[in-house]
Amino acid sequence: MHCELVVPGLFHAASGLRLEAAELLVARGRHTGGDAKTLEAWLAEAFGLGGTALPAGALTELAQGGHAEGHWARADPVHLRLLRDRITVVPAEAFPLSRQEADILCAAINAHFAGRMEAFAAEPARWTVRFSEAPALDAGAPPVEMAGRDLAPRGRTDALANEIQMVLHEHPVNEAREARGEPAVNGLWLWGTGAVPAGLQAPWQSVSADEPSILGLARAAGVRGRSLPASADMLLERAPEEGRHLVVLDTLRAPLALGDLEVGAKRARDLEEAWFAPLLAALRSERIGMLTLHVPDAGRSAEAIRGDLRRFWRRPRPLATMAP
């Protein structure tokens, strides 16, 4: 069995930490390097999309069991923070949003835009929209990649974004949220436009992830998509003895983007305990034959078999020293 982990943000989140298992894998493994990429760009390349952006909206619909026909985009709920001279994005990872709130706000959007577009809350923080006509939208980046940045004008998307903000601005759900001291859901971040790509292929037998667009990507490629288990031990219990399996561990990007280094460090330690250490032990015991760690935002990958772990002269060092 060959297990591949994709962990964006790992080197940055490990600042001030010693993650022994991950450090040993990186130190003793064989390295490949390339350009730094977002997780979405890494996945698009890995699944053979070339320079095409990930059509996350249609892929999310596909993961929900739909056919994803028509014109789709992701439309994730966000809080748009108005400062004195600029606007920044606060992604939904930064605030609580219940299923009931998401459904009510989604219904308000659909009532206003009836005949033009329809929104679906796949999860409280992950929505999609289907347009009646092809939208004049750029593929864009997910809101977690835009957190804290000044919003640049987005051309023809501005009119639609402004209309959505007007619908949400004084909605009773948001009035109740503000009364509780919670950020209002006053915008939808439109990204991931495009149709489900045809003819996708992937080298893996399974893909495990929390993000529905990644599971949709697996489905489009004819690969088994699985919800992410809580630990490597649970993954190994259900995984076959052979084959190549991809695991996307995307828990670090949000706290790093939001500047919450304490949460980022805790999640990095959790990954060490739940994933890196058990998989390194499985490599030593030959339960798995190869272990690969990809850190796309650093453009680095490390791959090891059991014999590589005996290269004692290659001393582990803090992962943060490899951050770009």
N, C-alpha and C positions, 0 to 999 in steps of 0.2 A: 504494500500500500504506500502511495506517495501522498502525503498531506501537505497542502499549500495554504499558508495563512497570508492574508492581505490586511495590514494594520496601518492605515494612514495616521500620521501624527505621532507614531511611537517614539521616535528619537527626541522630538520636542517635549513630549509629555514625561519622558524619563529624566528630565533635568533634576539633578540632586538625588537621584535614586540609583540603587544597584539592583538590577534585575538579573540574577545569576544565570538562570536558564537561557533567557534571551541573549544575554551577553556571550555565553559559551557558544551558542549556535552561530552567532554572527562572527565570533573570533575564529572558530574552527572550520566554518563552512567555506564553500567556494563562492566567490562573489561575482555578480554581474552588475553593471551600472548603466545608466542612461539618463535621459532628461527627467527632471522632476515633473510629476503629473498630479492632477487631482484624481481621486478615486474613480470618478466617472470617466475621465479620459483613459485611465489605465484599463478599465473594464471594456470600453469601446475598442481599444486596440487588441486586448486579449481575445475578444470574441470576433475579431476580424472586421470591425467596422471601419478600419482605416482612419481617415480624418473626419469621419462623420460623428457628430455629437450623439450622445446617448438619448434616444427618444423615450425619456422616462415616463411620460404620460401614458402613451400607448402600452408600454411594457407593464406599468402598474395595473392598467385595466386587464391586460392579459393574465397577470398573476392572480387577479380576482376571479378568473374563470370566464371573462368576457372574450369576445372576438376582436375587440379593439379596432373595428373598422371605422373609417371616418377620420376626422381631424382632432387630435388629442394634444393635451399639454398637461404637465403637472401644475397645480395651482395651490401651493402650500400656504396655509394661513400664517401670517406674520404680524408683528407689531411694528409699525413705522414710527420711529421716534423722531419727533420734530424738535430740533435744537435751534439755537438762535439763527444760524445761517446755513444750516444743512439738515438733511434727513438721513437717518441710518436705519438699517434693517436689524430687527431682533427676531431670530427664527423661533419657531414653536418649541424647540428643544429648551428654550430658556424660561418657559412659563407653562403652568398646567392648563390643559384644555380638555374638557370632558367630552365623551361621545355625545351626550345630549346637547351640549353647546354647539359642537361641530354640526350636528344634524340640523339644528334650528337655523344656524347661520347659513348653512348650505341651502336650505329651503328658501331663505330670503333672497339669496343670490339667484336661484332658479326662477322665483316669481318675477323678479325684476327683468331678467334677461331671457324670458321665455321666447323661444323661436330663434334666439341668437346663439346661446350656449347653455349647457347644462353641467352643473357641478356635482361631483360625487365624493363623499368623504370615505375613502377606502379605510382610513384610520383617522382618529381625531386630528393628528398633525400632518397627515399626508392625503391631499386631495388631488383629484383630477378634474379636468373640464373637457367636454366634447363640444366642438364648434360646429355650427351649421354650415359654415364656409371656411375655407382654409384661412387661418389667421395670419396677419402680417406681424409675426413674432420671430425674434431671434431664438436660437436654441437655449441660450443663457446658461447660467450656473445655478446650482441649488442654493437656497437661502443660507445654509450653514457656511458656504464659501464666501458669502457676501456680508456676514455678520460684522457690524461695526464700521463698514466702509461707507464713505459718502456715496449717495446714489447719483450716478450720472444720468442725464436725459436718455430715455430709451426710445426716442423717435415715436413711431406710430403706436407703440404700446402704452404711451403715457395717457392717452384719452381713455382707453379701456381701464387702465389701472385707477385713474381718477374716478371713473364712474363706479367701479367696485368700492372704492373708499367711501364714496357718498352713500352707498347702500348700507355699509357697515357702520358708518360713523356714529349714528345715534340709535343704533339698534338696542332694544332692551337687554339683550344678552351682554352687550358691552357696557351698558350703563351699570348693570349689576356687577360686572367684573371690576369696573373702576371703583365702585362703592366698597368692594372688598380689598381694594389696593392692588388688584392684578392688572397687568397690561391689557388694553383693549386689543381685540383681533380686528385691526382696522385696515387690513390689506391682504391681498393674495399675491404670492410671488409666482409669476408665470415663467416656467422654464421647461426644458425637456420636450420640445415640440418634435413632431415627425411621426411617421408611420412605423409599424413593426417591421424591421428589416427581414428580407427573405434570404434563405440560403445560409443562415448562420451556422457555424460549426465551432465546437469548443473541445479542448483536449481532456475535459474532466468527465467523470461518471456522475458526479453530484456537485451541487453548489449549495452551501449553507449560508444564509444571510437573514438579517432582520428587515432590510430595505426591500419593499415589494417590487420595485423596478428591477432589482437584481434577480429576483426569483422569476420575474417575467422574461428577463434576458435568457435565463437558463431554459425556460420552457420554449422560447423561440428557437433555441439551438438544439432542442430535443434532448436536453439534459435534465436529470431529476433535480428539482429545486426543493430545498428543505428549510424549514424555519430553524434559526440558529439555536442549538442546544445551550444549556447553561454552562457546560464545561467540555473539555476534551474527552474526559472519561465517558460522558454520555454520547459524544460523537462516536467514539471507538466501539461502544456497545452496539450501535446500530449500523455501523459502516461495515462493508464487506472486507475480507482479508486482503483483497487486491484492488487495483485500480487507482485512479488519480482523483483527488477530491479537493475542492476549493472551499475555504472558509473565510468569509469576510467579517472581520472584527472592527467595526466602525463605531467605537464608543469614545474615541479620543478627540475627534475633530470638533465636536460641539463645545466642550469645555475650553479647548484651546482657542477657538474662535471667539468665545465670550470672555476670554481672559481669566477664567476660573482655574488657575493652576493647581489649587488644592484638590479640586474634583478630578482634574486630569491626572494628577499623581496617584490618587486613590484608584482610579480606573486602570492605570498602568500596572499597579501592584496587583489588582484583581486579575488582570490578564496573565500576569506571571504565575499566579497561583492556580488559576483555573485552566490555562491553556499552555503556556510555554513549558512549565515544569512537567506536567503530565505527558506532553508530547515528546519532550526530550527523554523522559524515562521510557516511553514506548519505543523510541528509536534505539536506545541502549539495549532493550530487551528483544529487539527485532520484531515487535508487534507491528511496527511500520518500517518500511525499508528506506524511506527518504523523507526529509522534512525541509520545507522551503519557507522562508519568511520574506515577504515583499513589503517594502515601505515606499509607496509610490511618490509621496511628496518629497522624498529624499533621492529618488531615482536609484534606489539600492535594493538588491535582492541577495540573500545568502541561502545556500542549499547544502545540506549535509546528509551523508549516509553514516552508518555506525562507525566505520573505520576512520572517518574524518575527526571524530571526537578524540582520537588518540594523539592528535597533533598538539601535544602538551606545550610545545614551545610557542604556540600562538596564544598569548595571554589575553583573557577577556579584559575589556575596558568599558567604562561607562558609555551607554548608548548615546547619551547627550553629546558626546564628542563627535558623533557622526551626523548631527543635525546640520542641514544646509544653512 
